[in-house]
Amino acid sequence: MSDSQFRIESDSMGDRQIPSSAYYGIQTLRARSNFAISGIKPLPTYVDACIIIKKATAIVNGKLECIPQDVSQAIVQAADEVLEGKFRDQFVVDVYQAGAGTSHHMNVNEVLANRALEILGSEKGNYKRVSPNDHVNYGQSTNDVIPTAIRIGGILALSKTLYPALDNAINAMEAKATEFKDIVKSGRTHLQDAVPVRLGDTFAAWGQILKDHRNRINAAAADLQVLGLGGSAAGTGLNTHPQYRVSAIKIISELVNSPFKEATHLMAAMQSMAPFVNVSGALRNLAQDLVKISHDLRLMDSGPKTGFKEIQLPPVQPGSSIMPGKYNPVMAEMTSMVCFQVMGYDTAISYAGQAGQLELNVMMPLIAYDFIHSIEILGNTLQSLTSRCIQGITALPERCLDYAEASLALVTALNPHIGYLNAAAIAKESMETGKSLRQIVLEKQLMSEQELSEVLNLKQMSTIVREPRTATTNS
Ligand SMILES: N[C@@H](CC(=O)O)C(=O)O
């Protein structure tokens, strides 16, 4: 390549050739060659969060005359361009990188500085005019910017991806609860026949489970609103203007449209990863119940000829490369796998979360990726599961009723009338002789026909007991 394809940049370690077209600079270049680890680049939401911080700090540092006005404006314009989706291929440092995230942070500083230089009519790399460290990073350190960016990234991912997906999933479950409210099916506990339930209530319960998780996640996420920006390198705020912190956080709140506030103690906000561990725990909790739900969907859909087949999941693609006409519960299978990944991320986040030392936790790049990715893949999964599976589920009411009627656990309803031991003997005889519960009870003259019909009423048995009904019964 000819020299014009490169510019020379220098740092404390010497000179390096940088491709002329690149907006990143020498620190990014070094990090890129040091960390050829996973090939995974920073998540766009994480880049957004970092750029939002840089935009807010450039505005405030300009107003406070810590950096020149024109430089401030050019950085803000550069930040806006990145937020619009430009220069995204310039964020190139591997997820597994320098502790604390200094490499990604410098990548952000360099891209903004070089684009700001262009906006001001200067050459990329002319860092005397706009410096990644002295201007874009004025009053900041990786150590306060990155924990702030993870918080903002978490809030962005929750509000754009996970919350809407959870709300859709909850609505879909509630719609199915209404649609299937009269369908009686056999309950199963220990995977053995149990007393009857309603298919609608199965979906209503899942809706409630998801609602409870949304509340848990939302409660845990309150901690993400507390920012330690302004602490700079060690939480003391060295090199920051006294009015910078409050103003920057105010602007961030406006940009994200979410009410952030200052940390009570900047060192605490820098050292402790507890907010991420806490939200990640809530995500893990959701993932665990989602695994349960997706496994239930697979069981209830199993068949078509040799399984439960109480419900039909909508076929979305041919299931087999060799078995023709087979449709597999692929959306539920995918859901389980994503949930296992979320649980894995939570384990990694908890290891990283306890690995802080003295003023800093340097494991933040891992936390940033795993935390934001967890939220996003859970959100995307729920969105796809809802639209491609839950909303299209149909029921097979006769199949459900057949199982419910065949269940020996129906005998449970006889307990209050003939006692547990008599009921157990009837169930045993029914199992051994193939006679129906009804036939045996009548043969033994334990109850009248009319009494039996009232007690062995599957609709009644599967209706959830609620306060008014209890009150009527008691009165
Ligand atoms: N993480 C760096 C500081 C920085 O990049 O701002 C350190 O403490 O060495």
The ligand as an SDF file (V2000), in Angstrom:
LIG
                    3D

  9  8  0  0  0  0  0  0  0  0999 V2000
   -8.8750    2.2240   33.7090 N   0  0  0  0  0  0  0  0  0  0  0  0
   -7.7820    3.1550   33.7060 C   0  0  0  0  0  0  0  0  0  0  0  0
   -8.2270    4.5820   33.7450 C   0  0  0  0  0  0  0  0  0  0  0  0
   -8.8360    5.0810   32.4490 C   0  0  0  0  0  0  0  0  0  0  0  0
   -8.7830    4.4240   31.3970 O   0  0  0  0  0  0  0  0  0  0  0  0
   -9.3800    6.1860   32.4630 O   0  0  0  0  0  0  0  0  0  0  0  0
   -6.9250    2.9000   34.9320 C   0  0  0  0  0  0  0  0  0  0  0  0
   -7.4230    3.0120   36.0500 O   0  0  0  0  0  0  0  0  0  0  0  0
   -5.7700    2.6010   34.7710 O   0  0  0  0  0  0  0  0  0  0  0  0
  1  2  1  0
  2  3  1  0
  2  7  1  0
  3  4  1  0
  4  5  2  0
  4  6  1  0
  7  8  2  0
  7  9  1  0
M  END
$$$$
